[in-house]
Amino acid sequence: CQRLTTEPADGSAPQCEKVDDMLEGRSMGQFIILPDGKMLVINGGLNGTAGHAEATGQIHTYGEMPFGMSLAAGPVGTPAIYDPNEPKGSRWSNKGLGTMNIARLYHSSAILLPEASVLVAGSNPNVDVNTSTIFPTEYRSEIFYPPYF
């Protein structure tokens, strides 16, 4: 993670400060700014990239694709919270956060709701509806309640 100061109040040059590494590598996660000033990261995968395909430059047939049409794997089920007010080295935490059991990779989404919970939905790493592959088309949604609940 980096903290950017693009226009310092004192007129000095923009600054970039390396702060904490995330708890794990994560692609395709969603960041939600919470009402308490912390940031929630939810969804995503440990490896791969956004998108879907029936073949790639290295894998020539759909039958050889290890995760169906998904180009990512390793769904991250445990959200994490970044607290910018904590000291360096302890700004990321997932302590006390439950694990979500629905794989949410490409096309997953999360949005802060008016009462400050988070709606989590999606994940369709397929060209069309596919309910029989390793990461199927997903229609279920969940509500995540941040620790301030």
Secondary structure by P-SEA (a helix, b strand, c coil): cccccccccccccbbbbbcccccccccbbbbbbccccbbbbcbbbccccccccccccccccccccccccccccccccbbbbbbcccccccccccccbbbbccccccccccccccccbbbbbbbbcccccccccccccccbbbbbbcccc
